[in-house]
């Protein structure tokens, strides 16, 4: 009897212990073959075009270049690439970030083995996988909601200072306020102040609009 082909997976995550742990789990799955690993977005792009995996299992927040930014660049060169994202968070903002860059799914880092296998197989077969009752219609509605309100801001660099741009960069990379506070060595309260200030200055009504603002800001800068 003919066996189903193994799914070739390239995994990218900057946390070595977590990455090695996932690789160990994947290597024990008979239908999966881990062909490579990367610890940042730039390395992911390089490895992808060396190895051409069936599925990329990638963290959202990584150094040098975020997961979504890397996947966006890969898809411009190879529209057939399939990416399944990993994150500690799976709120609507993160789902939108995944869809916006062309990702096929998002799973939590506390995922159990059975769901991980199912998610990989689903993405490998060209379908989307998001935890919960998400279907194509609900995902389409989510994208429309995020993009329904036109967000405008001046292109003048002095409108956004260095610290604010750092905060926007981390929002674009998918970091939570707690993660940002740890990286910048400042309090979460300070991060929340900057987020609130940006929302007021640019007339952003919800946190989802702030995410969209961050994405558009760096898209317009060509980053």
C-alpha positions, 0 to 999 in steps of 0.5 A: 500500500502506498504511503502518504508523503512526509510533510517537510517542515522548516521551523523558525523560532528564536527561542532555542529551547522551545525550537528544539522541543518542537523539533523533538516532537515533530521528529517523532511524528511518522508523517513529518520530516523536519528539514531545517531550522532558523532563529530569525527572519533573515535566516528563515528566508535563506533556509527556505530557498535552500530547502523548499519545505512543504510547510514553514512553522514560524514564530510571529515575533523574531529578531532582525526580521519578524515572522510575518515580514519574512513570510511576506518576502518569501511569498513574493518570490514563491507564492506557493509557500505555506506558513503556519504561525506560532504565538503565545497569543491568538487574539483577532489582532494576531489572526489578522497579522497572519492573514495580512502577510499571507499565512495559512494558520495560527496555533498557540505555543501551548498546543498539544501534539494531536492538534499540531499534527492536524494543523500541519496537515491542514496547511499542507493540504492548502487549507487554513487552520485557526483554533476555534470556530474560524471558517473562511467567511469569518476570517474574511469578515475579520479582515474587512473589519480591520481594513474598513476604516481608512487610517491616514497619517503624515509621512513626516518623520518628526511626527513619530519619535524614536520611542514611539517607532520602537513601540510600533515596530514591536506591535508590528512584530506581534509583541504584547505590552509585557514583552515590549516592557521586558525588551525595552527595560521599562514598565508595562505602564509606560508601554501602555501610555505610549500606546494610548498616546499614539491612539489619541494622536492618530484618532485610532478607536481600538487596539485593532486599529493600532495594529493596522496603523503599525502595519501600514506605517512600516509598509509605507516606509518600505520595511 
